[in-house]
Amino acid sequence: MAKCSGQDIKNIVVDYIEFKQYREVDLDDDPCLFLDCGHVQARSSLDSLFDLKKHYEMNEEGQITAIKKDSTPFSSEEDMKVCPECRGSLRSLSRYGRIVKRAILDESTKRLITWAQREFTDLAGAWRPEEENLERRHTGFISNPPKFVIGGSADHQQRFIRSIPGFRNQYTKALDLRTKIAKFKHEVRKEEQPYQRVFELVESARRRKGVDANDLPHDVQSVQMRHYLLASNLLLRCDLAILNAALEWRKAAVAQNGMDSTNSEMYLFDLAVNRQDCEAVIAGAQLATQPAIETEAHILYGLYAALERSTIPDSTTTTSQQIDNAGTPHEHTRIPSDTDLRGQGFHHIGAARLLREQYPSQTQAHAKELDEAEEMLHQASFNTVSSKERYEVMKAMAQEFRGTGHWYHCSNGHPFTIGECGMPVERAICPQCGAQIGGLGHENVEGVGRHEDWEREFANLRLS
């Protein structure tokens, strides 16, 4: 019992569970903690507030003896705990450090997802008019149009295209937007994820201490890679549209100048790196259980193969010396095999069709584009897919995060919302992976977790 303090101190309520005053607490049995805000709380009261028994094994004296279970991503089902009197921060209390840090990591990840969704929606919406502008195929009188022998990385290809004055001047906005999309992709990569940063810091500390870091558990669901994959596909679409527009622009310039196409119309594209980028998205989407994104990447692979096939010369007598004389921008540019491109393209189209069968609702927006990509491979030609169809694909991607109500996540870590009262009254499937979500009688199905403090900003997102 507190004996050496004034009456005003003794009358302070320090236990908001049993509403005990400071005078009634046995400090030897239940010490009081002094918070940064100046208020005083009994240890037992704060232990109950943080639900400490849920996270730790404790003895009869209230001492922590062991961790009860692993700390899983998004395991915090309630808001960040605050002072019961003034709602001041409790983050500095080391006794609850593990719980607080988990909640901070969850909150940081949620904020990143909220920001990334807004940015992706804005970029996808901004790309639509630029894509339509690219499809109009403007051209002006250009004397001695440059030869197109394009290879190397996507960034190298774009630098080459930017070096063409006539094209660059007509499509400045599209090229600048492509740069913004590439920047966004860099900002949401794995290394920027809160959980990944913490994991790497812990891994580094363990290695410095001589502890084997290979046995450090790392849940891939904690690293939210969805927006990186979305940005990757959007960037692949941008590059595909720009490459095709540049190709059509030069064809028109050659015809306008009345040049002999047999001597100057050389369109050699080595898009092997672009297709490898598609495969990287496919692998990432499989790991993150994102069938819609995986389907889109398979289709993009087929479209890149179709574009590349359309640039292969009818004659097979083109030599490497002729390519060099054409001013190749990259030393690794080569003439790809039409047979290989056709086979690889159809392989990915087939994989996309299997995903369409397995996840019909998640991949419905890709149906028409898939058919058109397959037709292009059959005809060994490339035609731009309607920007309206592409817009519907991007719009469907953006809508998956819209909604109001309480936020939950499926067994694969994908977020979703429940409106009305915010509690499940029927079962459904996850819009991203097809896992069971929802529930009956306000009880979630197995594997579903709740995000009570998920930010509501998704409801205000617009894709115009």
C-alpha positions as CSV (number, residue, x, y, z in Angstrom):
1,M,0.0,0.0,0.0
2,A,1.2,3.5,-0.8
3,K,2.0,5.3,2.6
4,C,4.3,8.2,1.9
5,S,2.1,10.1,-0.6
6,G,-0.6,12.8,-0.3
7,Q,-4.3,12.1,-0.4
8,D,-4.6,13.4,-4.0
9,I,-2.1,10.8,-5.1
10,K,-3.6,8.0,-3.1
11,N,-7.0,8.7,-4.7
12,I,-5.8,8.2,-8.2
13,V,-7.4,5.3,-10.0
14,V,-4.6,3.1,-11.2
15,D,-6.6,0.0,-12.2
16,Y,-9.3,0.5,-14.7
17,I,-10.3,-3.2,-14.6
18,E,-11.3,-3.3,-10.9
19,F,-11.2,0.5,-10.5
20,K,-8.8,0.3,-7.7
21,Q,-7.2,3.5,-6.3
22,Y,-3.5,3.9,-5.7
23,R,-4.1,3.4,-1.9
24,E,-5.6,0.0,-2.5
25,V,-2.8,-1.5,-4.5
26,D,-0.1,-3.7,-2.9
27,L,3.0,-2.3,-4.7
28,D,5.1,-5.4,-3.8
29,D,2.5,-7.7,-5.4
30,D,1.3,-5.4,-8.2
31,P,3.8,-2.6,-9.0
32,C,2.7,0.6,-10.7
33,L,4.1,1.9,-14.0
34,F,4.6,5.6,-14.6
35,L,3.7,6.5,-18.2
36,D,5.3,9.1,-20.4
37,C,2.1,11.1,-20.3
38,G,2.4,11.4,-16.5
39,H,-0.4,9.0,-15.5
40,V,0.1,6.0,-13.3
41,Q,-1.3,2.5,-14.0
42,A,-1.0,-0.8,-12.1
43,R,1.0,-3.5,-13.9
44,S,-2.0,-5.9,-13.7
45,S,-4.2,-3.3,-15.4
46,L,-1.8,-2.8,-18.3
47,D,-1.2,-6.5,-18.6
48,S,-5.0,-7.0,-19.1
49,L,-5.1,-4.1,-21.5
50,F,-2.4,-5.7,-23.7
51,D,-3.8,-9.2,-23.1
52,L,-0.4,-10.3,-22.1
53,K,-1.5,-13.9,-21.3
54,K,-2.4,-14.3,-25.0
55,H,1.2,-13.7,-26.0
56,Y,3.2,-15.2,-23.1
57,E,3.2,-18.0,-20.6
58,M,3.1,-16.5,-17.1
59,N,3.5,-17.9,-13.6
60,E,1.3,-17.2,-10.6
61,E,3.3,-14.1,-9.7
62,G,2.5,-12.6,-13.1
63,Q,6.1,-13.0,-14.4
64,I,6.7,-13.9,-18.0
65,T,8.3,-17.3,-18.4
66,A,8.1,-18.0,-22.2
67,I,6.6,-16.9,-25.5
68,K,3.3,-18.6,-26.0
69,K,3.2,-18.6,-29.8
70,D,5.1,-17.1,-32.7
71,S,4.3,-13.5,-33.6
72,T,2.5,-13.8,-36.9
73,P,1.9,-10.9,-39.4
74,F,-1.2,-8.8,-38.8
75,S,-1.9,-10.7,-35.6
76,S,-2.9,-7.5,-33.8
77,E,-6.7,-7.6,-33.8
78,E,-7.2,-4.3,-32.1
79,D,-6.0,-0.8,-32.3
80,M,-2.7,0.3,-30.8
81,K,-3.0,0.4,-27.0
82,V,-3.0,3.8,-25.4
83,C,-3.3,5.3,-21.9
84,P,-6.8,4.6,-20.5
85,E,-7.0,8.2,-19.2
86,C,-5.6,10.4,-22.0
87,R,-5.0,8.1,-24.9
88,G,-1.3,8.9,-24.7
89,S,1.3,6.5,-26.2
90,L,2.5,3.4,-24.4
91,R,5.2,2.6,-26.9
92,S,8.0,3.3,-24.5
93,L,7.1,0.5,-22.0
94,S,9.6,-2.2,-22.5
95,R,7.4,-4.8,-20.8
96,Y,5.1,-4.7,-23.8
97,G,7.8,-4.0,-26.4
98,R,7.3,-7.1,-28.5
99,I,3.5,-6.6,-28.7
100,V,3.9,-2.9,-29.5
101,K,6.6,-3.4,-32.2
102,R,4.4,-6.1,-33.8
103,A,1.5,-3.6,-33.9
104,I,3.9,-0.8,-35.3
105,L,5.1,-3.2,-38.0
106,D,1.5,-4.1,-38.9
107,E,0.5,-0.4,-39.0
108,S,3.5,0.5,-41.2
109,T,2.7,-2.3,-43.6
110,K,-0.9,-1.2,-43.8
111,R,0.0,2.4,-44.4
112,L,2.4,1.3,-47.2
113,I,-0.4,-0.8,-48.8
114,T,-2.8,2.2,-48.6
115,W,-0.3,4.6,-50.2
116,A,0.7,2.0,-52.8
117,Q,-2.9,1.4,-53.8
118,R,-3.6,5.1,-54.2
119,E,-0.4,5.6,-56.3
120,F,-1.1,2.5,-58.5
121,T,-4.7,3.6,-59.1
122,D,-3.5,7.1,-60.1
123,L,-0.8,5.8,-62.4
124,A,-3.0,3.3,-64.0
125,G,-5.6,6.0,-64.6
126,A,-3.1,8.4,-66.0
127,W,-1.7,5.8,-68.4
128,R,-5.0,5.2,-70.1
129,P,-5.1,8.5,-72.2
130,E,-1.4,8.2,-73.0
131,E,-1.9,4.7,-74.2
132,E,-4.7,5.9,-76.5
133,N,-2.4,8.7,-77.7
134,L,0.3,6.1,-78.6
135,E,-2.3,4.1,-80.6
136,R,-3.1,7.1,-82.8
137,R,0.3,6.7,-84.4
138,H,1.1,10.3,-85.1
139,T,4.0,11.0,-87.4
140,G,5.7,13.9,-89.0
141,F,8.2,14.3,-91.9
142,I,11.5,12.9,-90.6
143,S,14.4,12.8,-93.0
144,N,16.5,9.7,-92.8
145,P,14.5,7.8,-90.2
146,P,16.8,5.8,-87.8
147,K,17.0,2.0,-88.1
148,F,15.4,0.1,-85.3
149,V,17.6,-2.8,-83.9
150,I,16.5,-2.9,-80.3
151,G,17.7,-5.2,-77.5
152,G,19.1,-5.3,-74.0
153,S,17.2,-4.3,-70.9
154,A,13.9,-2.5,-70.9
155,D,15.5,0.7,-69.5
156,H,18.2,0.5,-72.3
157,Q,15.4,0.1,-74.9
158,Q,13.6,3.2,-73.5
159,R,16.7,5.3,-73.5
160,F,17.3,4.4,-77.2
161,I,13.7,5.4,-78.0
162,R,14.0,8.6,-76.1
163,S,17.1,9.4,-78.2
164,I,14.9,9.6,-81.4
165,P,13.9,13.4,-81.6
166,G,10.8,13.0,-83.7
167,F,9.3,10.3,-81.5
168,R,10.3,11.8,-78.2
169,N,8.8,15.1,-79.1
170,Q,5.4,13.6,-79.9
171,Y,5.2,11.3,-76.9
172,T,6.9,13.2,-74.1
173,K,4.0,12.6,-71.7
174,A,3.9,8.9,-72.2
175,L,7.7,8.6,-71.8
176,D,7.7,10.7,-68.7
177,L,4.8,8.7,-67.2
178,R,6.7,5.5,-67.9
179,T,9.5,6.9,-65.8
180,K,7.1,7.6,-62.9
181,I,5.8,4.0,-63.1
182,A,9.3,2.7,-63.0
183,K,10.0,4.8,-59.9
184,F,6.9,3.6,-58.2
185,K,7.9,0.0,-58.9
186,H,11.3,0.7,-57.2
187,E,9.5,2.2,-54.2
188,V,7.4,-0.8,-53.5
189,R,10.0,-3.5,-54.1
190,K,10.7,-6.2,-51.5
191,E,13.6,-4.3,-49.9
192,E,11.2,-1.4,-49.0
193,Q,8.7,-3.5,-47.1
194,P,8.7,-2.9,-43.3
195,Y,8.9,-6.6,-42.4
196,Q,11.7,-7.3,-44.9
197,R,13.7,-4.4,-43.5
198,V,13.3,-5.7,-39.9
199,F,14.1,-9.2,-41.1
200,E,17.4,-8.1,-42.7
201,L,18.3,-6.1,-39.6
202,V,17.8,-9.1,-37.4
203,E,19.6,-11.4,-39.8
204,S,22.6,-9.0,-39.9
205,A,22.7,-8.8,-36.1
206,R,22.6,-12.5,-35.7
207,R,25.5,-12.9,-38.2
208,R,27.6,-10.3,-36.3
209,K,27.1,-12.3,-33.1
210,G,28.1,-15.5,-34.9
211,V,24.6,-17.0,-34.8
212,D,23.4,-19.0,-37.7
213,A,20.9,-16.8,-39.6
214,N,19.7,-19.5,-41.9
215,D,17.2,-20.8,-39.3
216,L,15.6,-17.4,-38.8
217,P,11.9,-17.9,-39.7
218,H,10.6,-15.6,-42.4
219,D,6.9,-15.6,-43.4
220,V,6.6,-14.5,-47.0
221,Q,3.0,-13.4,-46.3
222,S,4.4,-10.6,-44.1
223,V,6.0,-9.0,-47.1
224,Q,3.2,-7.6,-49.2
225,M,4.4,-7.9,-52.8
226,R,1.1,-7.3,-54.6
227,H,1.7,-3.7,-55.6
228,Y,5.2,-4.5,-56.8
229,L,3.8,-7.2,-59.0
230,L,1.0,-4.9,-60.2
231,A,3.6,-2.1,-61.0
232,S,5.7,-4.7,-62.8
233,N,2.8,-5.6,-65.1
234,L,1.9,-2.0,-65.6
235,L,5.5,-1.2,-66.6
236,L,5.6,-4.1,-69.0
237,R,2.4,-2.8,-70.6
238,C,3.9,0.6,-70.9
239,D,7.0,-0.7,-72.6
240,L,5.0,-2.9,-74.9
241,A,2.9,0.0,-76.1
242,I,5.8,2.4,-76.5
243,L,7.9,-0.2,-78.4
244,N,4.9,-0.9,-80.8
245,A,4.2,2.8,-81.2
246,A,7.9,3.5,-82.0
247,L,7.9,0.6,-84.5
248,E,4.7,1.9,-86.2
249,W,6.0,5.5,-86.1
250,R,9.2,4.5,-88.0
251,K,7.2,2.4,-90.6
252,A,5.1,5.5,-91.3
253,A,8.2,7.7,-91.5
254,V,9.9,5.3,-94.0
255,A,6.8,5.3,-96.2
256,Q,6.4,9.1,-96.0
257,N,10.0,9.5,-97.1
258,G,9.5,7.2,-100.1
259,M,12.5,5.1,-98.9
260,D,13.3,1.6,-100.2
261,S,12.2,-0.7,-97.5
262,T,14.4,-3.5,-98.7
263,N,17.5,-1.4,-97.8
264,S,16.4,0.6,-94.8
265,E,13.3,-1.0,-93.2
266,M,15.0,-3.1,-90.7
267,Y,13.0,-3.8,-87.5
268,L,14.9,-6.3,-85.3
269,F,13.7,-6.6,-81.8
270,D,15.4,-8.8,-79.2
271,L,12.9,-8.7,-76.4
272,A,14.4,-11.6,-74.4
273,V,14.9,-9.5,-71.3
274,N,11.4,-8.2,-71.4
275,R,10.1,-11.8,-71.6
276,Q,12.4,-12.7,-68.7
277,D,10.7,-9.8,-66.7
278,C,7.3,-11.4,-67.4
279,E,8.6,-14.7,-66.1
280,A,9.9,-13.0,-62.9
281,V,6.4,-11.6,-62.3
282,I,4.9,-15.0,-62.9
283,A,7.2,-16.5,-60.3
284,G,6.4,-13.7,-57.8
285,A,2.7,-14.1,-58.4
286,Q,2.9,-17.8,-57.7
287,L,4.7,-17.2,-54.5
288,A,2.2,-14.6,-53.4
289,T,-0.8,-16.6,-54.6
290,Q,-2.0,-13.9,-57.0
291,P,-3.6,-15.8,-60.0
292,A,-4.9,-12.7,-61.7
293,I,-1.5,-11.1,-61.8
294,E,0.1,-14.3,-62.9
295,T,-2.5,-14.7,-65.7
296,E,-1.8,-11.1,-66.9
297,A,2.0,-11.8,-66.9
298,H,1.5,-14.9,-69.0
299,I,-0.6,-12.9,-71.5
300,L,2.1,-10.2,-71.6
301,Y,4.7,-12.8,-72.4
302,G,2.6,-13.9,-75.3
303,L,2.2,-10.3,-76.5
304,Y,5.9,-9.6,-76.3
305,A,6.5,-12.8,-78.3
306,A,4.0,-11.8,-80.9
307,L,5.6,-8.3,-81.3
308,E,9.0,-9.8,-81.6
309,R,7.8,-12.3,-84.2
310,S,6.3,-9.5,-86.3
311,T,9.8,-7.9,-86.5
312,I,11.7,-10.9,-87.8
313,P,12.7,-10.4,-91.5
314,D,11.2,-12.7,-94.1
315,S,14.6,-13.3,-95.4
316,T,17.0,-15.3,-93.3
317,T,20.1,-13.8,-95.0
318,T,20.5,-10.9,-92.6
319,T,24.0,-11.1,-91.2
320,S,25.4,-9.8,-87.9
321,Q,27.5,-7.4,-90.0
322,Q,24.4,-5.9,-91.5
323,I,22.9,-5.5,-88.0
324,D,26.1,-3.7,-86.8
325,N,25.9,-1.4,-89.8
326,A,22.4,-0.6,-88.8
327,G,23.7,1.0,-85.7
328,T,22.6,-1.6,-83.1
329,P,22.1,0.0,-79.7
330,H,23.2,-3.1,-77.7
331,E,25.9,-5.6,-78.3
332,H,23.7,-8.6,-77.4
333,T,21.0,-7.8,-80.0
334,R,20.4,-10.9,-82.2
335,I,17.8,-12.3,-84.6
336,P,15.6,-14.6,-82.5
337,S,14.1,-17.8,-83.7
338,D,10.6,-17.6,-85.0
339,T,9.9,-21.2,-84.0
340,D,11.2,-20.7,-80.5
341,L,9.1,-17.5,-80.0
342,R,6.0,-19.2,-81.3
343,G,6.5,-22.2,-79.0
344,Q,7.3,-20.1,-75.9
345,G,4.4,-17.7,-76.6
346,F,1.8,-20.5,-76.9
347,H,3.3,-22.2,-73.8
348,H,2.4,-19.1,-71.7
349,I,-0.9,-18.6,-73.4
350,G,-1.7,-22.2,-72.4
351,A,-0.7,-21.5,-68.8
352,A,-3.0,-18.5,-68.8
353,R,-5.9,-20.6,-70.0
354,L,-5.3,-23.1,-67.2
355,L,-5.4,-20.3,-64.7
356,R,-8.6,-19.0,-66.3
357,E,-10.2,-22.4,-65.8
358,Q,-8.9,-22.7,-62.2
359,Y,-9.8,-19.2,-61.1
360,P,-12.6,-18.0,-63.4
361,S,-13.9,-15.2,-61.3
362,Q,-10.4,-13.8,-60.5
363,T,-9.2,-13.8,-64.1
364,Q,-12.5,-12.9,-65.9
365,A,-11.2,-9.5,-66.9
366,H,-8.3,-11.1,-68.9
367,A,-10.6,-13.3,-71.1
368,K,-10.7,-11.1,-74.2
369,E,-7.1,-10.0,-74.1
370,L,-6.1,-13.7,-73.8
371,D,-8.0,-14.6,-77.0
372,E,-6.5,-11.6,-78.9
373,A,-2.9,-12.5,-77.8
374,E,-3.4,-16.1,-79.0
375,E,-4.7,-14.9,-82.3
376,M,-1.7,-12.6,-82.8
377,L,0.7,-15.6,-82.2
378,H,-1.3,-17.7,-84.8
379,Q,-1.0,-14.9,-87.4
380,A,2.7,-13.9,-86.6
381,S,1.5,-10.3,-86.3
382,F,1.0,-7.7,-83.6
383,N,-2.0,-5.5,-83.2
384,T,-2.7,-3.3,-80.2
385,V,-5.2,-4.7,-77.8
386,S,-8.1,-2.2,-77.3
387,S,-7.2,0.3,-74.6
388,K,-10.7,-0.2,-73.3
389,E,-10.0,-3.8,-72.6
390,R,-6.7,-3.0,-70.9
391,Y,-8.4,-0.3,-68.9
392,E,-11.0,-2.9,-67.7
393,V,-8.1,-5.1,-66.6
394,M,-6.4,-2.4,-64.6
395,K,-9.8,-1.2,-63.2
396,A,-10.5,-4.7,-62.0
397,M,-7.2,-4.8,-60.3
398,A,-7.8,-1.5,-58.5
399,Q,-11.3,-2.4,-57.4
400,E,-10.1,-5.4,-55.4
401,F,-9.1,-3.0,-52.6
402,R,-12.2,-0.8,-52.6
403,G,-14.9,-1.0,-50.0
404,T,-15.9,0.2,-46.5
405,G,-16.4,-1.7,-43.3
406,H,-14.1,-4.0,-41.3
407,W,-10.9,-5.3,-42.9
408,Y,-9.9,-9.0,-42.8
409,H,-7.3,-11.2,-44.5
410,C,-7.7,-14.6,-46.1
411,S,-5.5,-17.6,-45.3
412,N,-3.0,-16.4,-47.9
413,G,-2.7,-13.0,-46.4
414,H,-4.9,-11.1,-49.0
415,P,-7.1,-8.3,-47.5
416,F,-10.8,-7.9,-48.0
417,T,-13.7,-6.0,-46.4
418,I,-17.1,-6.9,-44.9
419,G,-19.7,-4.1,-45.0
420,E,-22.9,-3.5,-43.0
421,C,-22.1,-4.6,-39.4
422,G,-18.7,-5.7,-40.4
423,M,-19.2,-9.3,-39.3
424,P,-19.4,-12.4,-41.6
425,V,-22.9,-13.7,-42.4
426,E,-22.1,-15.8,-45.5
427,R,-19.2,-17.6,-47.1
428,A,-17.4,-16.4,-50.2
429,I,-14.1,-16.7,-52.0
430,C,-11.1,-14.3,-51.9
431,P,-11.1,-12.1,-55.0
432,Q,-7.4,-12.5,-55.4
433,C,-6.6,-16.2,-54.8
434,G,-10.0,-18.0,-54.4
435,A,-9.5,-19.1,-50.8
436,Q,-12.6,-19.3,-48.6
437,I,-13.5,-16.1,-46.8
438,G,-16.4,-14.8,-44.8
439,G,-18.2,-17.1,-42.4
440,L,-21.6,-17.8,-40.8
441,G,-23.2,-16.4,-37.7
442,H,-20.5,-13.8,-37.2
443,E,-17.8,-16.5,-37.1
444,N,-15.0,-16.4,-39.6
445,V,-14.0,-19.5,-41.6
446,E,-10.7,-21.1,-40.6
447,G,-7.7,-19.1,-41.7
448,V,-9.4,-15.7,-41.9
449,G,-8.1,-12.9,-39.6
450,R,-9.4,-9.5,-38.9
451,H,-7.9,-6.0,-39.3
452,E,-9.9,-3.7,-37.0
453,D,-7.6,-0.8,-37.5
454,W,-7.1,-1.0,-41.3
455,E,-7.2,2.4,-42.8
456,R,-10.5,3.3,-44.6
457,E,-8.7,5.3,-47.4
458,F,-9.3,2.6,-50.0
459,A,-13.0,3.6,-50.1
460,N,-12.1,7.0,-51.7
461,L,-9.8,5.7,-54.4
462,R,-10.8,6.6,-58.0
463,L,-9.7,5.3,-61.4
464,S,-10.9,7.7,-64.0
